[in-house]
Each structure stands twice: as structure tokens, then as C-alpha cells.
Amino acid sequence: MSTSSTGPGQLPAAVTVYEVGPRDGLQNEAALVPTEVKAAFVERLLAAGLPVVEATSFVHPRWVPQLADAAELLGLLEERLGDRARDLPVLVPNDRGLDRALELGCRHVAIFGSATETFAQRNLNRSFEEQFAMFEPTVRRARDAGMEVRAYLSMCFGDPWEGDVAVDRVVAAGRRLLDLGAGQLSLGDTIGVGTAGRVGELVAAFGAAGVGPERLAMHFHDTYGQALANTYAALQAGIATFDASAGGLGGCPYAESATGNLATEDLLWMLRGLGIETGVDLDAVVATSAEMARQLGRPSPSAVVRALAGSGS
């Protein structure tokens, strides 16, 4: 698991890679990916040593048709993985989603909030303020049931409709999600406009508000090619949990300018070069992403997958 740095500018000795490919990576695919292919994807990622693999989301099929098979997928995974399948995180947008997660015995759920008004309306069909009222009973019930709860906060650096997002607004929204009972807050650069300087500023602002880096994770997108630079800045600021998507899959169905997530392989390559422990087999993740790229019928967006898939490492 993650180990925080011991002083300013020192890098963590180890980080947790929070794999979001099966959920966030596949949710924007137009062609439906067979449930069996998704299950094999999750199994291979776990076998590669990734400590956390987010499996799916209990959203209404009308919102995200790709994830309409959430219950079927989890059932298949439980057949193959046994009780371990119940530890795979699932996204729950509201109480109805939580009901489905509880029925299936899930032990780790996530909610997905917005730092901006427009994206809250588009993604949640709620105002910025209304989203917190919607999340409150969901988080409370999940915690009462003994579940781990993670909170995602989107549009932390910029919003395609509102432009730059003020740091103090992000901190205020993030604090509210943590105060509801979330154990970890993942800060999303949903459209990939973040820069290294802004990353440091944001982490420092959370620290000043009483939220240390041990409670934060970073979720970068590589729209402007800044994801790895932003990751390094976050490491310097003491962040030791990073979301990533195998093969660089993903985007956001409600923000067309949100291109691919930070690729797990690109993150692992950089961390290996820095001597930072992850416990993950890079070659196994590369092979898994190469197979998913074949299933999807197009090359992987990940530079490291393209470089290593046919050559070994």
C-alpha cells in the first residue's frame, strides 16, 4: 500500500495504483464489450498485481449503456474469484445504485461529484448544492453497512463550459464530500487541462484546509500530454495513490473534451524509473491492454503499450 513522503519534495517510497480501466476506461466505448471479455480483463489486471481494480458502475443503462451488465459481471467474477470479487469497487450514483451494490454484497463503493455547477447538472441531473444532499444518505447507509466509500470529484482543474475552476471552490467541494464520510477523495482533471504548478497549488490548499495528502488521490487525463508531469508534481507533494486506466482507455460520456485517462503502463514505467514500489507486473499489464486493444479493434493509446507489446521489456 501507499507510503507518504517524509519531507517536502521527497517522493513516496511506494504508491497505490487504483485501476479504473474496466469501469472508467470502458464506459465510453460505443460498441458493447461482451461481459465475458470484461470479466477476463478484470481477472488479468488482478493477476498482474494491481491492488485495486474498479469493476463497474450501477448507473441507469440509459446513461451508460456499456455498463448495463454490472450485476451479471459481478456474478461472473464471484464465480471465478470467490469472495474476493466483493472487494472490487463499484461506482454508485445514488441510493438506488447503492441498493444494487448491497444486494450483491459489495464492500467498496464510490460516489462521483462535481466541482462545478454545469457538470453537476449534466452528469448528475442535480445542481452543485443538490448533489451533496443526494450523496448524504448514500454515504451514510454505505458506512453503516461497513462499506469503504471513495469520493471522486470531477472538473478540479477546468470545465469545458465554465473554464478555469478556482482552487478554493475545489477544496470546499472536496471537504464536503469527505465530511459526508468518504474515506478517500480522488481529484479529477477530467478534461486534462491541469499543469504541474496547479497540482502543487491544489494539494497545498487542501493541506491548509486540514486535508493531508494521505486522504487524496489523483485522477489525471492526458488530453494535453501533461498527465505524467502532473503525476510527478503530485508525488513531490506527497500524493501516493493514483488512478490509472490500463491501456489509457477512457474518457467521459458527459464531457466530449475528456480524452483518455492516464495509462496504467505509462504510470508504471515512470514509477519504476523512479524506484517507487507498486507491486505490479508491468509486462502482465501491457499484455492485458494489448489484448483489450485487439478486442476493441484499434491500437492502444498508451505509449508504453505500443512500445512494449511486441518487443518485451
PyMOL commands that set and color helices and strands:
alter all, ss='L'
color gray80, all
select helices_A, chain A and resi 21-25+35-47+65-67+70-87+95-103+117-124+128-144+167-180+196-208+213-215+227-236+246-248+264-273+282-296+303-308
alter helices_A, ss='H'
color red, helices_A
select strands_A, chain A and resi 16-19+52-53+56-57+90-91+108-114+148-154+158-159+163-164+184-189+216-220+241-244
alter strands_A, ss='S'
color yellow, strands_A
deselect
rebuild
show_as cartoon
